[in-house]
Amino acid sequence: MTALIFDCDGVLADTERFGHLPAFNQTFQEVGLPVQWSEEEYGVKLKIAGGKERMASMFTPQFIQQNRIPTDPEGQKEVLAQWHKRKTEIYKQMTREGRLPGRPGVRRIVQEAKQAGWKLAVASTSAEESVRAVLEFVVGKELAAGFLVLAGDVVPKKKPAPDIYLLALDKLGISANEGLIVEDSRNGLLAAQAAGVRCIVTLSSYTWDEDMQEALLVISDLGEPGAPMQIVANRSKARPGDYITLKDLEACLQS
């Protein structure tokens, strides 16, 4: 049995720049925080896996005092949960409004994989509600219903730890050499590598400058007929043309 496992943000859709960042900033404004992350600042925050964890990185002693944040860990945890819940609501609304279009080739390759009998999964550190909203919008509800979705706090350690991919292997009932992961970031690539699963990378707007030397294949996106992708690096047995096909993914599994 073979499985195709997607990350969500930057892989299914270019969600970070056009979804998560404005949702964070709207949340900060609504709760009265004097914070508006720039695109450059958010690029740095993306090195931290998880939305609550990114917000918690603001919690310096001075920030806590100036913004009347609870000083005890449980109080801070509750505040972060409230902020993150609101941020997720904003993000889901943006998804429903079609403001986060799917990345090239995703729906096409999902259809091919499903028809070939592959198992399908999404493994992400984002909130499950957000992940399901993006997945349904990008591939449609019918295809999305066939996915295993693992997201948010389902594992104790987030990427680059391998936990979520190890859980995916367990839930899918496959061995590491039967899975192929599609990632967009170095943190995700390292998580895949630590789990022992082959990985290809579709670069997103924030990850073009990251080191992806462990990936079998590094491309701009999965491509579409009439909208060719760019091949950045190919260390696999695949010899793709203008866009990735299931035959290319099968070749990656044999690499």
C-alpha angles and dihedrals in degrees: 000000000000129000135196112208121193131196109220114218112066092002107062091027137352089257103151101070098031101032119019097037096053090041091054092047094048089050092051090051093049094050092046101250117152090228132114114165115218120219089257093049091048090052087061092046089055089071084073113074116225133034097246089048091053091052091046089057087074091062102106116152090255094049091048092051097043094048098039094243115169112262096213120085095237093050091049091048090054093049092049091049091053093048092046093049090055092045090053091051091053092047094049090051090053089051093050089051090057095244093135108058118197119260119258116281099008099111091040095053091044090055091049092048093048092050089051091053098251119154114242131211144163118213115186142153090222122101113285093235090055093047094050091048092053094043093052092047095048102043102018129251095276095056092038090058089066094058129099104225120203115174150143119009096354089119128038096231122048129208133332080043110084095228099110093048092046088052090049091054090050095048092045091048095230137123122245093258091056094061134077120196126206112206138164105198139058091239089056093044091052090049090053092047092049089052090052094241124137113248139198122192129220103192118230131201093275100040108055092103096048123108109254099167093133094058120103092217131013116194139161091242139321091278132218135233103277092015106072122202126228119244110218099173135354121193094155136090090250119109102193125189123205093323140018118265131187088257088061091051090049089053090052089054089055093050 
